[in-house]
């Protein structure tokens, strides 16, 4: 079914929302766990997770679902959705999760929108002017190992200019 934006919500995407909703109803019963996520791999497996609320900033449900998939040897994820507890519906990922999703799975689709108009959008659409972490890493030049700790270079001292 086309949602009017040209993006099609497939049955497997609806099933992913249903999986996250079921986990939210079953496992999000305290202030420690208020959001559930479900992620689907390219081979169709589904992994779920819940957020771990803590005042220090515990992990979001999306990151927990990514970790759950990794522990089971999952490959690429193709879609992910987060659902709030107490019938809050689909919740878009926070900025940190958007960045993690883009860095780990640049082609992943994120299901967003109100329940009557859900759509699967590329994660890059949620991050205009995206920052690709790998594009901004400094290459460290190879330094020959001599077994001796390098001495710091100290610029020659000079007298300060007078005003």
Secondary structure, DSSP 8 states (H G I E B T S, - for coil): -B-SSS-B--HHHHHHHHHHHHHHHHH--BTTB-EEEEEEETTS-EEEEE----TTT---HHHHHHHHHHHTT---EEEEEEEETTTTEEE---HHHHHHHHHH-TT-EEEES-GGG-EEEEGGGGSTT---GGGG----------SS---------------
